[in-house]
Amino acid sequence: VDLILRTCLPPIFCSIAPNITKTHARMSVEPPPRPANYSYSREERYEKSVGGGTSDHEKYAAGFAAVAIASAALAVPLVVQPQSTAEFLLGAAALPTNIEQDRLLGLFAGGLLSATAAAWALKGDAERHELDLNTSENLQLGLIGFAASNLAANLAHVNDLTPNGLAAGAATAAISLAVPAARLLVSGSGRRKIGDRIKGAFDSLGRVFDLSKGGFKLTSALYALLVPATVVAGTAFTASPAASLEGTLGYVLKGADSVYLWRQIGGALLTISPAILLTLKEKADNDELGETQPRILNAGVLLAGVVQLAALGPLAADGGGGRYLPLLLANAVATTAAGLAGLTSSNTAKKL
């Protein structure tokens, strides 16, 4: 443009040609002004809010990463050093430690690993600006429920826990509660939408056995069957911990320490596990199991299933356990199968 102007126009216009070309270039890259009532998209809101500082999405991504790290930091010692961890958490109430208590600690770790997977998946959602999607909000509500039940169990057994155990458990629960709650409840618009979010979660639960979308899929069926199984088990564990523990192991171990662990296990089954399974069910229905979020969640489901099998399998092999053990063992097998099937699925879900 500058060359054409200099060639074709009289000299008096040549001096203003650079300004004309600069104005043209600026107009070509700057968007037109928005009207006062314009509704910005998620990406445009993000671009407007960055302003050289840290965006809300980056803050939430860091927060969910912290939740994942805290949950994993508590889960791993429960698996690799169960007896030392039992003494750290419960002190004299855990003594003498035994193999049955190790199994309960392993099941507790399985719930924490599920929370780890959910938090890490939410970290990715925050980085992709997808925290307001239905599947992501179901995970956030599940994480809030898990953290609340975890914190309630710690407070109910405050006299049975060591000071260090109470601090570690309460801190993990507090950060797991604070991050998603801050995103869903702090802003006025977030509080106004909380009813819609809860309704959306229950709507997802009501559609759990709808397997007609896109044809029948094995993965969808597995997730659908596991949702009510985990909810029923979690309700029984939390509402009647002593009776359900006796029905699973055949006896109650030493009292308060075992009931504490059983309540923690039940809280995970009642909250974060159904949230993960409902999310995966929706992803399977939409042929989206090959995406990053469902792969992370399926890895968590697989880990939880393997931990459950490791805890309950030897008890069943020895001929022990109560009347509920076969049901829980079947649930562990189905959980492992669902996680494995989900991980081996691509974006074109496998159909029978």
MARMAR-127406 format. One record per residue (C-alpha): residue in one letter; x, y, z. Coordinates in Angstrom, 3 decimals. Layout:
// residues N
<r:A X:X Y:Y Z:Z> .
...
***
This chain:
// residues 352
<r:V X:0.000 Y:0.000 Z:0.000> .
<r:D X:2.811 Y:2.415 Z:0.884> .
<r:L X:4.568 Y:1.782 Z:-2.480> .
<r:I X:1.366 Y:2.324 Z:-4.462> .
<r:L X:0.620 Y:5.582 Z:-2.674> .
<r:R X:4.142 Y:6.916 Z:-3.221> .
<r:T X:4.040 Y:5.982 Z:-6.921> .
<r:C X:0.573 Y:7.167 Z:-7.831> .
<r:L X:-0.102 Y:10.162 Z:-5.591> .
<r:P X:1.441 Y:13.632 Z:-5.718> .
<r:P X:4.375 Y:14.313 Z:-3.371> .
<r:I X:2.178 Y:16.159 Z:-0.888> .
<r:F X:0.424 Y:12.909 Z:-0.075> .
<r:C X:3.589 Y:10.853 Z:0.268> .
<r:S X:4.337 Y:12.234 Z:3.703> .
<r:I X:1.037 Y:10.928 Z:5.075> .
<r:A X:1.277 Y:7.497 Z:3.415> .
<r:P X:3.110 Y:5.825 Z:6.353> .
<r:N X:0.404 Y:7.036 Z:8.720> .
<r:I X:-2.283 Y:5.683 Z:6.406> .
<r:T X:-0.605 Y:2.276 Z:6.256> .
<r:K X:-0.105 Y:2.206 Z:10.024> .
<r:T X:-3.759 Y:3.049 Z:10.559> .
<r:H X:-4.764 Y:0.308 Z:8.117> .
<r:A X:-2.572 Y:-2.247 Z:9.910> .
<r:R X:-3.943 Y:-1.228 Z:13.291> .
<r:M X:-7.525 Y:-1.481 Z:12.039> .
<r:S X:-6.844 Y:-4.944 Z:10.622> .
<r:V X:-5.848 Y:-6.448 Z:13.971> .
<r:E X:-7.989 Y:-4.566 Z:16.485> .
<r:P X:-11.533 Y:-5.894 Z:16.990> .
<r:P X:-14.421 Y:-3.484 Z:16.557> .
<r:P X:-15.832 Y:-1.951 Z:19.742> .
<r:R X:-18.404 Y:-4.096 Z:21.522> .
<r:P X:-21.885 Y:-2.793 Z:22.345> .
<r:A X:-22.692 Y:-2.228 Z:26.014> .
<r:N X:-24.890 Y:-5.321 Z:26.239> .
<r:Y X:-22.427 Y:-7.635 Z:24.440> .
<r:S X:-22.013 Y:-11.055 Z:26.087> .
<r:Y X:-18.378 Y:-12.123 Z:26.039> .
<r:S X:-17.459 Y:-15.748 Z:25.409> .
<r:R X:-15.380 Y:-17.735 Z:27.901> .
<r:E X:-12.205 Y:-17.187 Z:25.867> .
<r:E X:-12.853 Y:-13.437 Z:25.508> .
<r:R X:-13.522 Y:-13.104 Z:29.241> .
<r:Y X:-10.215 Y:-14.866 Z:29.837> .
<r:E X:-8.334 Y:-12.525 Z:27.482> .
<r:K X:-9.919 Y:-9.472 Z:29.129> .
<r:S X:-9.161 Y:-10.648 Z:32.645> .
<r:V X:-5.484 Y:-11.534 Z:32.144> .
<r:G X:-4.171 Y:-7.977 Z:32.024> .
<r:G X:-0.583 Y:-9.057 Z:32.677> .
<r:G X:-1.481 Y:-10.805 Z:35.961> .
<r:T X:-2.571 Y:-14.275 Z:36.987> .
<r:S X:-6.004 Y:-15.243 Z:35.666> .
<r:D X:-8.678 Y:-16.989 Z:37.709> .
<r:H X:-8.183 Y:-20.104 Z:35.588> .
<r:E X:-4.496 Y:-20.243 Z:36.496> .
<r:K X:-5.318 Y:-19.775 Z:40.178> .
<r:Y X:-7.866 Y:-22.592 Z:40.147> .
<r:A X:-5.471 Y:-24.831 Z:38.214> .
<r:A X:-2.851 Y:-24.293 Z:40.925> .
<r:G X:-5.468 Y:-24.889 Z:43.628> .
<r:F X:-6.656 Y:-28.189 Z:42.173> .
<r:A X:-3.041 Y:-29.276 Z:41.703> .
<r:A X:-2.501 Y:-28.623 Z:45.426> .
<r:V X:-5.588 Y:-30.719 Z:46.249> .
<r:A X:-4.265 Y:-33.593 Z:44.135> .
<r:I X:-0.833 Y:-33.443 Z:45.768> .
<r:A X:-2.285 Y:-33.298 Z:49.296> .
<r:S X:-4.595 Y:-36.269 Z:48.662> .
<r:A X:-1.812 Y:-38.325 Z:47.096> .
<r:A X:0.559 Y:-37.440 Z:49.949> .
<r:L X:-1.912 Y:-38.953 Z:52.414> .
<r:A X:-2.862 Y:-41.937 Z:50.222> .
<r:V X:0.578 Y:-43.278 Z:49.314> .
<r:P X:1.794 Y:-43.905 Z:52.908> .
<r:L X:-1.485 Y:-45.727 Z:53.644> .
<r:V X:-0.547 Y:-48.229 Z:50.924> .
<r:V X:3.225 Y:-48.576 Z:51.310> .
<r:Q X:3.574 Y:-48.121 Z:55.102> .
<r:P X:0.146 Y:-48.950 Z:56.557> .
<r:Q X:1.235 Y:-49.803 Z:60.096> .
<r:S X:3.437 Y:-46.729 Z:60.547> .
<r:T X:0.714 Y:-44.555 Z:59.048> .
<r:A X:-1.906 Y:-46.094 Z:61.363> .
<r:E X:0.224 Y:-45.174 Z:64.375> .
<r:F X:0.741 Y:-41.654 Z:62.973> .
<r:L X:-3.011 Y:-41.116 Z:62.484> .
<r:L X:-4.498 Y:-43.038 Z:65.394> .
<r:G X:-1.705 Y:-43.531 Z:67.912> .
<r:A X:-2.554 Y:-45.922 Z:70.731> .
<r:A X:-6.014 Y:-46.588 Z:69.279> .
<r:A X:-4.354 Y:-48.365 Z:66.345> .
<r:L X:-2.261 Y:-50.709 Z:68.489> .
<r:P X:-1.689 Y:-53.532 Z:68.044> .
<r:T X:-1.762 Y:-53.183 Z:64.257> .
<r:N X:-2.771 Y:-56.219 Z:62.192> .
<r:I X:-3.437 Y:-57.325 Z:58.621> .
<r:E X:-7.177 Y:-56.580 Z:58.762> .
<r:Q X:-6.486 Y:-52.988 Z:59.722> .
<r:D X:-3.988 Y:-52.765 Z:56.868> .
<r:R X:-6.820 Y:-53.704 Z:54.515> .
<r:L X:-9.022 Y:-50.932 Z:55.846> .
<r:L X:-6.197 Y:-48.453 Z:55.381> .
<r:G X:-5.824 Y:-49.669 Z:51.795> .
<r:L X:-9.522 Y:-49.074 Z:51.117> .
<r:F X:-9.206 Y:-45.598 Z:52.642> .
<r:A X:-6.281 Y:-44.961 Z:50.302> .
<r:G X:-8.438 Y:-46.008 Z:47.343> .
<r:G X:-10.884 Y:-43.195 Z:48.098> .
<r:L X:-8.063 Y:-40.678 Z:48.399> .
<r:L X:-6.620 Y:-41.828 Z:45.060> .
<r:S X:-10.025 Y:-41.249 Z:43.460> .
<r:A X:-10.002 Y:-37.714 Z:44.865> .
<r:T X:-6.461 Y:-37.264 Z:43.529> .
<r:A X:-7.569 Y:-38.234 Z:40.021> .
<r:A X:-10.616 Y:-35.946 Z:40.183> .
<r:A X:-8.551 Y:-32.974 Z:41.372> .
<r:W X:-5.911 Y:-33.508 Z:38.679> .
<r:A X:-8.623 Y:-33.748 Z:36.020> .
<r:L X:-10.086 Y:-30.471 Z:37.310> .
<r:K X:-6.641 Y:-28.888 Z:37.059> .
<r:G X:-6.696 Y:-29.706 Z:33.352> .
<r:D X:-10.238 Y:-28.365 Z:33.038> .
<r:A X:-9.106 Y:-25.082 Z:34.595> .
<r:E X:-6.207 Y:-24.809 Z:32.157> .
<r:R X:-8.606 Y:-25.380 Z:29.238> .
<r:H X:-11.196 Y:-22.942 Z:30.700> .
<r:E X:-13.761 Y:-25.752 Z:31.007> .
<r:L X:-14.682 Y:-25.559 Z:34.694> .
<r:D X:-18.233 Y:-24.485 Z:33.859> .
<r:L X:-19.014 Y:-27.618 Z:31.824> .
<r:N X:-21.552 Y:-29.991 Z:33.357> .
<r:T X:-19.077 Y:-32.861 Z:33.724> .
<r:S X:-16.534 Y:-30.605 Z:35.419> .
<r:E X:-19.074 Y:-29.156 Z:37.840> .
<r:N X:-20.225 Y:-32.673 Z:38.790> .
<r:L X:-16.622 Y:-33.433 Z:39.742> .
<r:Q X:-16.374 Y:-30.228 Z:41.763> .
<r:L X:-19.556 Y:-31.048 Z:43.688> .
<r:G X:-18.272 Y:-34.577 Z:44.299> .
<r:L X:-14.982 Y:-33.220 Z:45.612> .
<r:I X:-16.837 Y:-30.835 Z:47.942> .
<r:G X:-18.943 Y:-33.721 Z:49.265> .
<r:F X:-15.891 Y:-35.932 Z:49.755> .
<r:A X:-13.988 Y:-33.218 Z:51.608> .
<r:A X:-16.996 Y:-32.440 Z:53.814> .
<r:S X:-17.485 Y:-36.108 Z:54.760> .
<r:N X:-13.751 Y:-36.468 Z:55.367> .
<r:L X:-13.714 Y:-33.426 Z:57.632> .
<r:A X:-16.831 Y:-34.620 Z:59.488> .
<r:A X:-15.223 Y:-38.007 Z:60.175> .
<r:N X:-12.107 Y:-36.312 Z:61.538> .
<r:L X:-14.165 Y:-34.095 Z:63.839> .
<r:A X:-16.350 Y:-37.001 Z:64.997> .
<r:H X:-13.222 Y:-38.960 Z:66.000> .
<r:V X:-11.151 Y:-36.068 Z:67.310> .
<r:N X:-10.498 Y:-37.969 Z:70.558> .
<r:D X:-9.323 Y:-41.066 Z:68.662> .
<r:L X:-6.799 Y:-39.282 Z:66.437> .
<r:T X:-3.322 Y:-38.086 Z:67.317> .
<r:P X:-2.714 Y:-34.321 Z:67.052> .
<r:N X:-0.571 Y:-34.935 Z:63.963> .
<r:G X:-3.164 Y:-37.266 Z:62.465> .
<r:L X:-5.968 Y:-34.784 Z:63.065> .
<r:A X:-3.923 Y:-31.946 Z:61.576> .
<r:A X:-2.984 Y:-33.945 Z:58.467> .
<r:G X:-6.510 Y:-35.216 Z:57.873> .
<r:A X:-8.209 Y:-31.889 Z:58.555> .
<r:A X:-5.734 Y:-29.956 Z:56.397> .
<r:T X:-6.227 Y:-32.302 Z:53.441> .
<r:A X:-10.005 Y:-32.091 Z:53.822> .
<r:A X:-9.938 Y:-28.306 Z:54.222> .
<r:I X:-7.956 Y:-27.631 Z:51.053> .
<r:S X:-10.064 Y:-30.168 Z:49.125> .
<r:L X:-13.170 Y:-28.296 Z:50.265> .
<r:A X:-11.879 Y:-24.750 Z:49.880> .
<r:V X:-10.744 Y:-24.819 Z:46.246> .
<r:P X:-13.937 Y:-26.051 Z:44.531> .
<r:A X:-16.150 Y:-24.211 Z:47.035> .
<r:A X:-14.340 Y:-20.952 Z:46.284> .
<r:R X:-15.064 Y:-21.370 Z:42.611> .
<r:L X:-18.721 Y:-22.403 Z:43.036> .
<r:L X:-19.810 Y:-20.315 Z:46.032> .
<r:V X:-17.698 Y:-17.181 Z:46.501> .
<r:S X:-19.069 Y:-15.058 Z:43.656> .
<r:G X:-22.662 Y:-13.849 Z:43.648> .
<r:S X:-23.315 Y:-15.401 Z:40.244> .
<r:G X:-21.833 Y:-18.682 Z:41.459> .
<r:R X:-24.120 Y:-18.761 Z:44.499> .
<r:R X:-27.152 Y:-18.017 Z:42.349> .
<r:K X:-26.311 Y:-20.967 Z:40.105> .
<r:I X:-25.622 Y:-23.505 Z:42.866> .
<r:G X:-29.203 Y:-24.768 Z:42.755> .
<r:D X:-28.945 Y:-25.334 Z:39.003> .
<r:R X:-25.661 Y:-27.175 Z:39.486> .
<r:I X:-27.090 Y:-29.504 Z:42.114> .
<r:K X:-30.153 Y:-30.082 Z:39.929> .
<r:G X:-27.844 Y:-30.879 Z:37.012> .
<r:A X:-26.004 Y:-33.458 Z:39.117> .
<r:F X:-29.274 Y:-35.151 Z:40.091> .
<r:D X:-30.428 Y:-35.030 Z:36.466> .
<r:S X:-27.235 Y:-36.860 Z:35.494> .
<r:L X:-27.979 Y:-39.411 Z:38.209> .
<r:G X:-31.512 Y:-39.851 Z:36.879> .
<r:R X:-30.174 Y:-40.531 Z:33.371> .
<r:V X:-27.600 Y:-43.042 Z:34.522> .
<r:F X:-29.393 Y:-46.045 Z:32.997> .
<r:D X:-30.085 Y:-44.345 Z:29.678> .
<r:L X:-27.819 Y:-46.426 Z:27.437> .
<r:S X:-29.473 Y:-45.609 Z:24.120> .
<r:K X:-27.327 Y:-42.640 Z:23.089> .
<r:G X:-25.180 Y:-43.673 Z:20.139> .
<r:G X:-25.884 Y:-47.366 Z:20.659> .
<r:F X:-25.115 Y:-49.691 Z:23.543> .
<r:K X:-21.555 Y:-49.433 Z:24.876> .
<r:L X:-19.926 Y:-51.753 Z:27.395> .
<r:T X:-18.109 Y:-48.910 Z:29.130> .
<r:S X:-21.335 Y:-46.918 Z:29.590> .
<r:A X:-23.055 Y:-49.994 Z:31.028> .
<r:L X:-20.224 Y:-50.622 Z:33.503> .
<r:Y X:-20.220 Y:-47.031 Z:34.730> .
<r:A X:-24.035 Y:-47.069 Z:34.993> .
<r:L X:-24.046 Y:-50.241 Z:37.103> .
<r:L X:-21.316 Y:-48.966 Z:39.408> .
<r:V X:-23.050 Y:-45.670 Z:40.267> .
<r:P X:-25.925 Y:-47.126 Z:42.351> .
<r:A X:-23.628 Y:-49.807 Z:43.783> .
<r:T X:-21.213 Y:-47.224 Z:45.176> .
<r:V X:-24.032 Y:-44.983 Z:46.448> .
<r:V X:-25.722 Y:-47.859 Z:48.308> .
<r:A X:-22.429 Y:-49.072 Z:49.791> .
<r:G X:-21.385 Y:-45.560 Z:50.806> .
<r:T X:-24.741 Y:-44.902 Z:52.457> .
<r:A X:-24.542 Y:-48.134 Z:54.461> .
<r:F X:-20.936 Y:-47.504 Z:55.517> .
<r:T X:-21.602 Y:-43.977 Z:56.767> .
<r:A X:-25.074 Y:-44.490 Z:58.272> .
<r:S X:-24.284 Y:-47.751 Z:60.061> .
<r:P X:-20.499 Y:-48.178 Z:60.133> .
<r:A X:-20.256 Y:-50.830 Z:62.857> .
<r:A X:-22.932 Y:-53.124 Z:61.408> .
<r:S X:-21.734 Y:-52.806 Z:57.800> .
<r:L X:-18.118 Y:-53.346 Z:58.882> .
<r:E X:-19.080 Y:-56.497 Z:60.728> .
<r:G X:-21.093 Y:-57.671 Z:57.714> .
<r:T X:-18.038 Y:-57.190 Z:55.488> .
<r:L X:-15.189 Y:-58.516 Z:57.619> .
<r:G X:-17.218 Y:-60.894 Z:59.781> .
<r:Y X:-16.367 Y:-58.969 Z:62.950> .
<r:V X:-15.545 Y:-55.475 Z:64.171> .
<r:L X:-11.841 Y:-55.100 Z:64.857> .
<r:K X:-11.062 Y:-52.957 Z:67.884> .
<r:G X:-13.745 Y:-50.293 Z:67.788> .
<r:A X:-13.266 Y:-46.578 Z:67.222> .
<r:D X:-10.222 Y:-46.761 Z:64.924> .
<r:S X:-11.909 Y:-49.228 Z:62.565> .
<r:V X:-15.161 Y:-47.256 Z:62.556> .
<r:Y X:-13.212 Y:-44.083 Z:61.709> .
<r:L X:-11.556 Y:-45.732 Z:58.707> .
<r:W X:-14.851 Y:-47.290 Z:57.595> .
<r:R X:-16.584 Y:-43.903 Z:57.666> .
<r:Q X:-13.826 Y:-42.446 Z:55.529> .
<r:I X:-14.231 Y:-45.295 Z:53.036> .
<r:G X:-17.994 Y:-44.801 Z:52.974> .
<r:G X:-17.660 Y:-41.063 Z:52.442> .
<r:A X:-15.601 Y:-41.626 Z:49.297> .
<r:L X:-18.064 Y:-44.203 Z:47.939> .
<r:L X:-20.984 Y:-41.847 Z:48.552> .
<r:T X:-19.487 Y:-38.689 Z:47.019> .
<r:I X:-16.415 Y:-38.640 Z:44.793> .
<r:S X:-16.847 Y:-42.126 Z:43.298> .
<r:P X:-20.360 Y:-41.502 Z:41.879> .
<r:A X:-19.259 Y:-38.078 Z:40.601> .
<r:I X:-16.372 Y:-39.652 Z:38.688> .
<r:L X:-18.533 Y:-42.477 Z:37.339> .
<r:L X:-21.294 Y:-40.096 Z:36.201> .
<r:T X:-18.705 Y:-37.968 Z:34.413> .
<r:L X:-17.227 Y:-41.020 Z:32.702> .
<r:K X:-20.700 Y:-42.282 Z:31.766> .
<r:E X:-21.427 Y:-39.002 Z:29.982> .
<r:K X:-18.038 Y:-39.058 Z:28.268> .
<r:A X:-18.599 Y:-42.659 Z:27.140> .
<r:D X:-22.056 Y:-41.781 Z:25.792> .
<r:N X:-20.461 Y:-38.997 Z:23.719> .
<r:D X:-17.534 Y:-41.160 Z:22.500> .
<r:E X:-15.062 Y:-38.945 Z:24.385> .
<r:L X:-13.167 Y:-41.451 Z:26.547> .
<r:G X:-9.965 Y:-40.765 Z:24.635> .
<r:E X:-9.761 Y:-37.182 Z:25.907> .
<r:T X:-7.389 Y:-36.126 Z:28.672> .
<r:Q X:-9.943 Y:-35.690 Z:31.463> .
<r:P X:-11.594 Y:-39.148 Z:31.157> .
<r:R X:-8.203 Y:-40.834 Z:30.823> .
<r:I X:-7.095 Y:-39.321 Z:34.130> .
<r:L X:-10.378 Y:-40.321 Z:35.762> .
<r:N X:-10.196 Y:-43.862 Z:34.392> .
<r:A X:-6.668 Y:-44.184 Z:35.761> .
<r:G X:-8.061 Y:-43.238 Z:39.173> .
<r:V X:-10.919 Y:-45.740 Z:38.814> .
<r:L X:-8.458 Y:-48.473 Z:37.863> .
<r:L X:-6.184 Y:-47.684 Z:40.817> .
<r:A X:-9.136 Y:-47.673 Z:43.219> .
<r:G X:-10.316 Y:-51.031 Z:41.880> .
<r:V X:-6.874 Y:-52.609 Z:42.197> .
<r:V X:-6.539 Y:-51.337 Z:45.778> .
<r:Q X:-9.975 Y:-52.754 Z:46.638> .
<r:L X:-9.052 Y:-56.133 Z:45.152> .
<r:A X:-5.752 Y:-56.168 Z:47.042> .
<r:A X:-7.584 Y:-55.444 Z:50.299> .
<r:L X:-10.593 Y:-57.744 Z:49.923> .
<r:G X:-9.287 Y:-60.526 Z:47.682> .
<r:P X:-7.036 Y:-62.251 Z:50.261> .
<r:L X:-9.826 Y:-62.118 Z:52.841> .
<r:A X:-12.190 Y:-63.909 Z:50.460> .
<r:A X:-9.485 Y:-66.393 Z:49.427> .
<r:D X:-8.987 Y:-67.376 Z:53.077> .
<r:G X:-12.694 Y:-68.092 Z:53.427> .
<r:G X:-13.226 Y:-65.172 Z:55.789> .
<r:G X:-15.483 Y:-62.175 Z:55.664> .
<r:G X:-19.154 Y:-61.571 Z:56.243> .
<r:R X:-22.238 Y:-61.722 Z:54.081> .
<r:Y X:-21.478 Y:-58.415 Z:52.329> .
<r:L X:-17.962 Y:-59.373 Z:51.239> .
<r:P X:-18.966 Y:-61.098 Z:47.955> .
<r:L X:-20.930 Y:-58.005 Z:46.916> .
<r:L X:-18.030 Y:-55.666 Z:47.657> .
<r:L X:-15.598 Y:-57.992 Z:45.911> .
<r:A X:-17.829 Y:-58.027 Z:42.816> .
<r:N X:-17.930 Y:-54.227 Z:42.952> .
<r:A X:-14.118 Y:-54.143 Z:43.107> .
<r:V X:-13.860 Y:-56.428 Z:40.055> .
<r:A X:-16.343 Y:-54.268 Z:38.123> .
<r:T X:-14.486 Y:-51.096 Z:39.130> .
<r:T X:-11.189 Y:-52.506 Z:37.880> .
<r:A X:-12.804 Y:-53.675 Z:34.635> .
<r:A X:-14.445 Y:-50.287 Z:34.058> .
<r:G X:-11.186 Y:-48.409 Z:34.571> .
<r:L X:-9.298 Y:-50.756 Z:32.259> .
<r:A X:-12.003 Y:-50.662 Z:29.579> .
<r:G X:-12.131 Y:-46.882 Z:29.753> .
<r:L X:-8.369 Y:-46.514 Z:29.410> .
<r:T X:-8.257 Y:-48.794 Z:26.377> .
<r:S X:-11.111 Y:-46.942 Z:24.651> .
<r:S X:-10.468 Y:-44.326 Z:21.995> .
<r:N X:-12.674 Y:-41.390 Z:21.048> .
<r:T X:-14.716 Y:-43.889 Z:19.059> .
<r:A X:-16.034 Y:-45.969 Z:21.951> .
<r:K X:-16.091 Y:-49.704 Z:21.480> .
<r:K X:-19.546 Y:-51.186 Z:21.092> .
<r:L X:-20.759 Y:-54.747 Z:21.613> .
***
